Amino acid sequence: MSKKKLKKQVNEFDETIAASRSFYEKNKKAILYGGGGLLFIIIAVLLIHQFYITPRNNRANESIFRAEQAFVDGNYDKALNGDGDNMGFLSIVDEFGNTKAGNIACLYAAKCYAATEKYQEAIDMLNKFSGCGDALISPAAIALKGNCYAELGENEKAVELLVKAANEADNNIISPTCLLQAGQIYTALGQNDKALDCYNQIKSKYQQSNAYYEIDKYIEAAK
């Protein structure tokens, strides 16, 4: 971290502490009689955020950028393991696992493993991914795990995850693809009624998707 950034963070922290101290002086009696440790808990949280979490996120973000470049270039071994000078996703997960960048590194690592047909390793890494609370990345991670199970021949697990991903996403990007895949797996399992349910969801809910325009042939095949 540069001295300029560190100085900025220190100044911000000093301002926060000053504001907290002012709050304490104005509300001293209520704090002393209503929970004297509250202010110190607030200060402790601020300390951790300013001097631990934020700097760790910054360093993790700098590290993950180069690993991402290797991933985009299709150099999955370098993306996973680094090159001696730059960290790979696995090292980022180990060192920065409790940061947002560390969490995203879990997903990237899983994609690298899946791309190199190491599906169990991909699943293991996805189990470390805690999600992002969004409608794209998190459902995509669930779908990726489903696809990995499908590649391993564990179709029951695969279809359950694909349907879950479709439901959590509920958009024209991820949901139709997952439902189409789930329908095909259900058909392979001889569960045509469940396959039809998946296909009909695409037809009724996701009319702006590419899958919508060819879904009728899948519906007819499953009847």
Backbone bond lengths (Angstrom), bond angles and torsions (degrees), N, CA, C in turn:
res aa  C-N    CA-C-N  psi(-1)  N-CA   C-N-CA  omega(-1)  CA-C   N-CA-C  phi
1 M - - - 1.456 - - 1.523 109.25 -
2 S 1.350 119.18 138.18 1.447 122.31 -179.59 1.515 110.92 -71.90
3 K 1.345 116.29 156.29 1.469 120.88 178.26 1.521 110.79 -61.56
4 K 1.335 116.20 -34.33 1.461 120.23 -179.64 1.524 110.88 -63.73
5 K 1.363 116.41 -44.79 1.459 120.33 179.64 1.512 110.71 -66.29
6 L 1.352 116.04 -41.50 1.458 119.57 -179.58 1.520 110.41 -63.39
7 K 1.342 116.83 -42.65 1.462 120.82 178.97 1.520 110.33 -61.62
8 K 1.347 116.79 -40.74 1.453 121.03 178.93 1.515 110.42 -61.71
9 Q 1.335 117.26 -44.04 1.456 120.94 179.99 1.511 111.16 -65.08
10 V 1.351 116.37 -40.75 1.469 119.83 178.62 1.516 110.38 -62.33
11 N 1.349 116.81 -43.06 1.458 120.40 179.09 1.527 111.00 -62.39
12 E 1.343 115.85 -43.14 1.465 119.73 178.58 1.519 110.98 -62.93
13 F 1.325 115.22 -38.86 1.467 118.68 179.68 1.528 110.18 -67.10
14 D 1.357 116.29 -42.83 1.464 120.03 179.34 1.518 111.14 -60.41
15 E 1.345 115.95 -39.95 1.465 119.69 178.86 1.520 110.60 -65.54
16 T 1.322 116.78 -38.55 1.458 120.59 179.81 1.516 110.85 -66.47
17 I 1.330 116.16 -43.70 1.463 120.30 178.44 1.518 110.67 -63.20
18 A 1.348 116.61 -39.75 1.467 120.04 178.31 1.517 110.64 -62.73
19 A 1.325 116.55 -41.14 1.460 120.31 177.90 1.519 110.74 -65.56
20 S 1.322 116.24 -39.36 1.457 119.70 178.26 1.516 111.04 -65.51
21 R 1.338 115.98 -39.93 1.463 119.75 179.04 1.523 110.84 -64.65
22 S 1.340 116.06 -39.61 1.459 120.22 177.51 1.514 110.87 -62.82
23 F 1.347 114.77 -42.68 1.458 119.72 177.50 1.526 110.19 -60.83
24 Y 1.329 116.19 -40.38 1.460 120.55 -179.16 1.525 110.48 -63.73
25 E 1.324 116.90 -44.58 1.458 119.92 -178.46 1.523 110.91 -62.86
26 K 1.314 117.33 -38.56 1.460 121.03 -178.22 1.520 112.17 -73.79
27 N 1.338 115.47 -27.63 1.461 119.47 -174.14 1.526 111.91 -122.39
28 K 1.330 115.71 29.93 1.456 121.42 -173.32 1.522 111.96 -55.75
29 K 1.318 117.04 -48.40 1.459 120.17 -175.07 1.530 110.91 -63.99
30 A 1.322 116.42 -44.46 1.469 119.36 -179.70 1.518 111.27 -63.44
31 I 1.339 116.22 -37.76 1.460 119.64 -179.93 1.521 110.96 -69.01
32 L 1.336 115.93 -44.32 1.460 119.81 -177.34 1.514 112.08 -65.12
33 Y 1.322 116.47 -35.83 1.457 119.41 -176.73 1.532 113.01 -98.94
34 G 1.303 116.86 -13.73 1.462 119.26 -176.30 1.507 114.32 -114.20
35 G 1.312 118.53 11.85 1.477 120.84 179.62 1.499 110.28 134.84
36 G 1.318 115.83 74.05 1.460 121.03 -172.21 1.507 114.93 -61.01
37 G 1.355 118.50 -21.87 1.453 119.68 -177.23 1.512 114.51 -84.52
38 L 1.334 118.01 -6.05 1.461 120.79 -173.63 1.513 112.21 -60.01
39 L 1.321 117.52 -47.08 1.460 120.66 -177.35 1.522 110.60 -61.14
40 F 1.321 116.20 -40.33 1.456 119.44 -177.71 1.528 111.21 -69.69
41 I 1.334 116.19 -31.99 1.464 119.90 174.93 1.520 110.06 -65.03
42 I 1.336 116.27 -43.64 1.467 120.85 178.88 1.518 110.29 -60.50
43 I 1.342 116.80 -45.66 1.460 120.83 -179.52 1.526 110.56 -64.03
44 A 1.345 116.71 -40.05 1.460 120.09 179.53 1.524 110.87 -62.19
45 V 1.347 116.66 -42.75 1.465 120.83 178.35 1.529 110.31 -62.14
46 L 1.336 116.68 -42.32 1.460 120.30 179.20 1.524 111.09 -64.08
47 L 1.319 116.03 -40.36 1.463 119.81 178.19 1.522 110.91 -60.65
48 I 1.314 116.34 -47.74 1.465 120.88 -179.19 1.519 110.17 -61.00
49 H 1.347 116.35 -44.29 1.466 119.90 -177.79 1.523 111.49 -65.81
50 Q 1.340 117.21 -47.12 1.458 120.69 -173.41 1.522 113.07 -72.26
51 F 1.330 116.93 -38.18 1.457 119.17 -171.74 1.524 114.21 -111.26
52 Y 1.336 116.93 2.52 1.463 118.65 178.05 1.513 111.47 -131.12
53 I 1.351 117.32 -61.42 1.460 120.16 -174.61 1.515 111.71 -66.62
54 T 1.343 117.87 -50.21 1.463 120.47 -177.55 1.524 112.39 -62.32
55 P 1.338 119.72 -49.88 1.469 118.37 176.87 1.518 112.77 -60.28
56 R 1.350 117.90 -38.03 1.460 119.84 179.68 1.525 110.49 -65.59
57 N 1.317 117.65 -39.13 1.453 119.94 176.90 1.518 110.88 -63.09
58 N 1.342 116.67 -41.64 1.458 120.01 179.92 1.529 110.78 -61.53
59 R 1.321 116.73 -46.99 1.470 120.14 -179.84 1.520 110.54 -65.65
60 A 1.321 116.38 -39.25 1.462 119.54 178.69 1.518 111.25 -64.64
61 N 1.321 116.80 -40.58 1.460 120.76 179.51 1.522 111.21 -63.41
62 E 1.333 116.63 -39.49 1.453 120.10 177.81 1.530 111.01 -64.16
63 S 1.331 115.88 -38.89 1.466 120.58 -178.90 1.521 111.69 -70.75
64 I 1.326 115.87 -40.67 1.464 119.27 -174.07 1.525 111.87 -71.00
65 F 1.328 117.43 -24.16 1.460 120.69 -178.27 1.519 111.00 -59.52
66 R 1.338 117.39 -46.05 1.467 120.60 -177.68 1.522 111.31 -71.12
67 A 1.325 116.63 -35.57 1.466 119.30 176.58 1.525 110.48 -65.28
68 E 1.327 116.27 -36.44 1.465 120.53 177.36 1.523 110.79 -62.65
69 Q 1.326 116.61 -39.74 1.455 120.22 180.00 1.529 110.90 -62.03
70 A 1.338 116.07 -41.16 1.460 119.99 177.87 1.524 110.54 -65.59
71 F 1.317 116.22 -37.66 1.464 121.03 178.41 1.527 110.57 -63.20
72 V 1.317 117.42 -46.67 1.467 122.34 179.64 1.524 110.52 -61.47
73 D 1.341 116.46 -35.46 1.462 121.17 179.68 1.526 112.41 -76.44
74 G 1.345 116.81 -5.18 1.458 119.91 -179.48 1.518 114.01 81.10
75 N 1.333 116.34 10.90 1.465 120.50 177.94 1.528 107.87 -91.39
76 Y 1.324 115.59 80.03 1.459 120.16 -170.17 1.523 113.07 -71.39
77 D 1.333 117.21 -32.43 1.465 119.19 178.07 1.529 110.28 -65.50
78 K 1.313 116.97 -44.64 1.462 121.06 177.94 1.519 110.61 -65.41
79 A 1.328 116.62 -39.98 1.462 120.11 178.92 1.525 110.61 -61.77
80 L 1.327 117.34 -39.80 1.462 121.79 -179.58 1.515 112.66 -73.94
81 N 1.329 116.60 -46.51 1.465 120.85 -166.99 1.520 114.77 -108.60
82 G 1.333 117.56 -6.30 1.457 119.73 -177.79 1.514 111.39 77.90
83 D 1.330 115.22 -173.03 1.460 119.31 -177.01 1.527 113.06 -133.25
84 G 1.326 116.87 19.26 1.462 119.59 -177.73 1.507 111.98 97.07
85 D 1.332 116.13 -45.26 1.461 120.35 178.01 1.528 111.56 -91.70
86 N 1.325 116.08 -33.07 1.464 120.87 -177.31 1.528 110.29 -120.21
87 M 1.324 115.08 144.95 1.453 120.26 -179.99 1.519 110.88 -75.02
88 G 1.339 115.34 149.15 1.452 121.00 172.04 1.520 110.06 -97.86
89 F 1.316 116.20 176.41 1.462 120.11 -177.00 1.531 112.54 -60.09
90 L 1.332 117.49 -35.94 1.459 119.56 -178.08 1.524 111.31 -65.27
91 S 1.322 117.01 -41.32 1.467 120.47 177.89 1.520 111.06 -68.30
92 I 1.325 116.38 -36.09 1.464 120.45 178.81 1.525 110.11 -65.02
93 V 1.339 116.01 -41.10 1.468 119.89 177.25 1.527 110.37 -61.37
94 D 1.345 115.89 -44.53 1.469 119.86 -178.54 1.519 112.22 -64.81
95 E 1.324 116.25 -41.49 1.467 119.35 -173.47 1.520 113.52 -89.75
96 F 1.327 116.67 -31.79 1.464 119.94 -174.71 1.528 111.96 -123.58
97 G 1.306 117.08 30.90 1.458 120.73 -174.04 1.510 114.80 -60.58
98 N 1.344 117.68 -22.87 1.463 120.20 -178.23 1.525 112.38 -96.06
99 T 1.336 116.58 17.88 1.463 120.83 175.85 1.529 109.19 -113.64
100 K 1.322 116.16 166.58 1.468 119.93 177.41 1.519 110.82 -62.02
101 A 1.328 115.94 -41.87 1.464 119.53 179.93 1.524 110.44 -65.51
102 G 1.330 117.05 -38.56 1.459 120.57 177.38 1.508 111.81 -63.34
103 N 1.321 115.83 -38.04 1.462 120.51 178.25 1.526 111.01 -65.99
104 I 1.323 116.74 -44.81 1.466 120.63 178.25 1.523 110.71 -64.40
105 A 1.346 116.77 -32.96 1.467 120.29 178.01 1.527 110.91 -61.36
106 C 1.337 117.72 -32.07 1.469 121.13 175.63 1.525 110.25 -59.92
107 L 1.324 116.06 -43.61 1.463 120.57 -178.88 1.522 110.84 -67.90
108 Y 1.321 117.34 -43.37 1.464 120.58 177.39 1.529 110.92 -60.76
109 A 1.337 115.96 -43.52 1.466 119.85 179.82 1.521 110.51 -60.86
110 A 1.334 116.06 -41.13 1.462 120.29 178.07 1.524 110.82 -61.62
111 K 1.336 116.79 -41.42 1.461 120.44 178.69 1.530 111.12 -63.89
112 C 1.336 116.09 -38.59 1.470 119.93 177.46 1.517 110.67 -62.32
113 Y 1.324 116.68 -45.81 1.464 120.49 179.40 1.530 110.93 -62.70
114 A 1.341 115.85 -43.71 1.470 118.96 -179.86 1.524 111.08 -63.19
115 A 1.334 116.42 -38.85 1.464 120.51 -179.30 1.521 112.00 -66.06
116 T 1.331 116.53 -24.26 1.464 120.95 179.18 1.531 111.47 -104.66
117 E 1.347 115.29 17.75 1.462 123.63 174.12 1.527 113.58 63.88
118 K 1.313 116.35 27.25 1.472 121.24 173.82 1.525 106.83 -101.17
119 Y 1.321 114.31 75.13 1.460 120.11 -167.91 1.527 113.19 -71.71
120 Q 1.308 118.66 -36.67 1.460 119.37 178.64 1.523 110.94 -66.98
121 E 1.348 116.25 -39.82 1.464 119.99 176.61 1.528 110.67 -62.64
122 A 1.337 116.18 -37.23 1.467 120.43 177.47 1.522 110.41 -63.45
123 I 1.325 116.25 -43.52 1.469 120.39 179.16 1.521 110.62 -63.11
124 D 1.326 116.52 -43.17 1.468 120.38 179.15 1.525 111.06 -59.40
125 M 1.330 116.05 -39.64 1.461 119.38 179.88 1.529 111.00 -71.66
126 L 1.319 116.91 -37.38 1.461 120.61 178.43 1.524 111.30 -65.22
127 N 1.327 116.86 -28.40 1.464 120.06 177.07 1.528 111.76 -67.37
128 K 1.337 116.38 -19.88 1.464 120.43 177.33 1.532 112.23 -87.67
129 F 1.328 115.01 -16.51 1.464 119.98 -178.20 1.521 109.26 -76.68
130 S 1.318 116.54 126.76 1.471 120.32 -173.67 1.516 113.64 -96.13
131 G 1.336 117.58 4.59 1.457 119.81 -179.72 1.514 111.93 84.12
132 C 1.328 115.06 167.77 1.461 120.24 -178.39 1.530 112.52 -124.79
133 G 1.320 116.57 1.86 1.458 119.66 179.27 1.514 113.55 66.31
134 D 1.332 117.79 33.18 1.456 121.45 -177.50 1.526 109.64 -126.11
135 A 1.338 116.17 177.80 1.464 120.85 -176.38 1.517 112.96 -98.73
136 L 1.308 118.55 7.20 1.458 120.70 -179.48 1.526 112.29 -125.54
137 I 1.331 116.99 -61.22 1.462 120.24 -173.46 1.523 111.71 -65.14
138 S 1.325 116.61 -48.99 1.470 119.75 -176.51 1.532 112.41 -63.54
139 P 1.343 118.98 -48.06 1.471 118.27 176.00 1.530 112.88 -62.90
140 A 1.329 116.79 -34.11 1.467 119.84 178.08 1.522 110.65 -63.97
141 A 1.328 116.87 -35.63 1.465 120.65 177.56 1.524 110.58 -66.31
142 I 1.326 116.25 -40.45 1.467 120.61 177.41 1.525 110.14 -63.98
143 A 1.326 116.08 -42.51 1.468 120.81 179.00 1.529 110.97 -63.62
144 L 1.329 116.01 -40.00 1.464 119.89 178.48 1.526 110.60 -61.53
145 K 1.326 116.38 -41.88 1.466 119.62 177.58 1.534 110.22 -63.08
146 G 1.330 116.21 -40.80 1.457 119.92 177.24 1.514 112.20 -60.38
147 N 1.320 116.34 -42.83 1.464 120.17 178.82 1.528 111.77 -65.06
148 C 1.333 116.17 -36.24 1.467 119.70 178.23 1.527 110.63 -65.20
149 Y 1.324 116.40 -42.58 1.468 119.36 177.16 1.528 110.66 -63.30
150 A 1.335 116.50 -37.74 1.466 119.94 178.07 1.528 110.51 -62.53
151 E 1.321 116.82 -41.82 1.459 120.91 178.39 1.524 111.41 -63.53
152 L 1.335 116.52 -29.63 1.467 121.06 178.72 1.522 112.26 -85.71
153 G 1.337 116.37 0.06 1.456 120.61 178.63 1.514 114.46 82.12
154 E 1.333 116.74 10.70 1.465 120.64 179.42 1.534 108.57 -96.28
155 N 1.336 114.38 74.64 1.453 120.84 -169.12 1.533 114.04 -68.55
156 E 1.314 117.75 -32.93 1.464 119.92 179.61 1.522 110.55 -63.23
157 K 1.327 116.70 -45.50 1.465 120.68 177.20 1.528 110.07 -65.48
158 A 1.315 115.19 -40.60 1.463 119.95 -177.30 1.521 111.31 -60.98
159 V 1.314 117.23 -49.46 1.458 120.55 -175.15 1.524 111.28 -68.12
160 E 1.319 116.57 -34.97 1.467 119.76 177.40 1.525 111.39 -61.92
161 L 1.330 115.87 -42.12 1.466 120.32 -179.48 1.521 111.69 -71.69
162 L 1.320 117.51 -37.42 1.464 120.13 179.57 1.529 111.31 -65.14
163 V 1.317 116.87 -41.36 1.465 120.25 177.14 1.533 110.11 -65.84
164 K 1.321 116.06 -40.05 1.465 120.06 178.13 1.528 110.52 -61.84
165 A 1.326 116.87 -44.34 1.467 121.15 178.86 1.523 111.12 -60.86
166 A 1.330 116.39 -42.60 1.468 120.87 179.29 1.520 111.05 -61.95
167 N 1.315 116.46 -42.68 1.465 120.41 -178.59 1.522 112.01 -68.48
168 E 1.328 116.08 -40.17 1.469 119.44 -178.25 1.527 111.28 -71.43
169 A 1.327 116.59 -35.53 1.466 119.32 -180.00 1.522 110.98 -73.75
170 D 1.332 115.54 -52.32 1.466 122.33 -178.55 1.519 111.64 47.84
171 N 1.325 116.54 51.10 1.459 121.02 176.35 1.524 109.55 -142.14
172 N 1.315 115.78 169.77 1.460 121.45 -175.30 1.523 113.71 -77.76
173 I 1.322 116.93 -2.30 1.462 120.42 -178.06 1.527 110.72 -93.81
174 I 1.314 116.10 -56.95 1.465 121.26 -173.22 1.524 112.37 -92.13
175 S 1.317 116.90 -44.18 1.473 120.54 -171.14 1.528 113.69 -58.08
176 P 1.335 120.40 -49.12 1.470 119.38 -178.27 1.523 113.10 -62.03
177 T 1.325 116.49 -38.69 1.460 120.17 179.37 1.522 110.67 -63.36
178 C 1.343 115.59 -45.79 1.465 119.89 -179.69 1.525 111.38 -65.89
179 L 1.320 116.84 -40.52 1.467 119.98 179.82 1.524 111.53 -67.04
180 L 1.330 116.33 -36.83 1.460 119.66 177.47 1.530 110.53 -64.99
181 Q 1.327 115.94 -44.15 1.458 119.88 177.36 1.523 110.99 -63.02
182 A 1.331 116.06 -43.89 1.466 120.44 179.43 1.522 110.41 -61.20
183 G 1.337 116.58 -42.23 1.459 120.47 179.35 1.518 111.95 -60.91
184 Q 1.325 116.70 -40.98 1.461 120.25 179.91 1.531 111.33 -66.57
185 I 1.332 116.08 -36.91 1.464 119.39 178.25 1.527 110.15 -69.44
186 Y 1.344 116.19 -42.21 1.465 119.10 177.11 1.527 110.95 -59.28
187 T 1.324 116.54 -40.09 1.465 120.37 178.32 1.525 110.37 -61.90
188 A 1.342 116.33 -42.78 1.461 120.73 179.04 1.527 111.36 -64.53
189 L 1.336 115.51 -29.21 1.462 120.33 178.93 1.527 112.20 -84.13
190 G 1.340 116.33 -2.17 1.458 120.75 -178.83 1.520 113.50 78.52
191 Q 1.321 117.36 18.83 1.465 122.10 -178.95 1.533 109.09 -107.87
192 N 1.338 114.66 68.58 1.460 120.34 -173.77 1.520 113.23 -65.34
193 D 1.327 116.99 -28.12 1.466 118.74 178.99 1.523 111.27 -64.82
194 K 1.328 115.96 -40.05 1.465 119.98 177.87 1.528 111.04 -72.02
195 A 1.332 115.71 -34.44 1.464 119.09 175.91 1.525 110.34 -62.49
196 L 1.327 116.48 -43.89 1.471 120.96 178.45 1.523 111.43 -61.10
197 D 1.316 116.30 -39.09 1.456 119.67 178.80 1.528 110.72 -60.65
198 C 1.332 116.29 -42.99 1.472 120.20 177.94 1.523 111.14 -62.68
199 Y 1.330 116.01 -45.82 1.465 120.08 -177.84 1.533 111.41 -65.85
200 N 1.318 115.78 -39.66 1.468 119.30 179.67 1.522 112.41 -67.37
201 Q 1.320 116.26 -30.58 1.465 118.63 174.77 1.519 111.06 -63.69
202 I 1.332 115.97 -40.71 1.466 119.60 177.20 1.524 110.16 -61.87
203 K 1.317 116.15 -44.30 1.469 120.93 -176.61 1.529 111.58 -65.85
204 S 1.331 117.13 -36.18 1.463 119.96 -174.78 1.531 113.94 -91.41
205 K 1.344 117.13 -28.80 1.469 119.84 -171.15 1.520 114.56 -110.56
206 Y 1.327 117.43 -26.17 1.469 118.58 -170.24 1.525 110.73 -124.04
207 Q 1.319 114.37 60.30 1.457 120.78 -175.26 1.529 113.07 -76.27
208 Q 1.335 116.94 -9.08 1.459 120.39 177.33 1.527 112.30 -96.05
209 S 1.323 116.98 6.27 1.462 120.44 -178.12 1.522 111.26 -95.41
210 N 1.324 115.38 160.90 1.463 120.29 176.83 1.523 111.04 -66.00
211 A 1.330 116.05 -34.95 1.468 120.09 -178.23 1.523 111.83 -62.51
212 Y 1.324 116.77 -28.89 1.466 121.14 -177.39 1.528 111.47 -58.66
213 Y 1.333 116.96 -36.83 1.455 121.02 -172.54 1.526 113.56 -74.46
214 E 1.311 118.15 -12.40 1.467 120.14 177.65 1.524 111.99 -123.80
215 I 1.323 117.05 11.44 1.462 119.00 -173.10 1.523 112.64 -72.11
216 D 1.328 117.83 -26.07 1.470 119.78 -177.86 1.530 112.23 -59.73
217 K 1.308 117.63 -36.63 1.476 119.72 -179.32 1.525 110.80 -67.78
218 Y 1.320 117.01 -32.65 1.467 120.07 177.95 1.532 110.00 -72.72
219 I 1.322 115.44 -37.18 1.477 119.49 178.02 1.521 110.11 -63.38
220 E 1.328 116.74 -45.60 1.474 120.24 -179.75 1.526 111.39 -63.40
221 A 1.337 116.08 -39.17 1.463 119.92 -178.08 1.523 112.47 -67.93
222 A 1.341 115.43 -28.45 1.471 120.17 -177.05 1.520 113.59 -86.50
223 K 1.363 116.31 -11.86 1.472 119.23 -177.77 1.531 111.18 -74.48
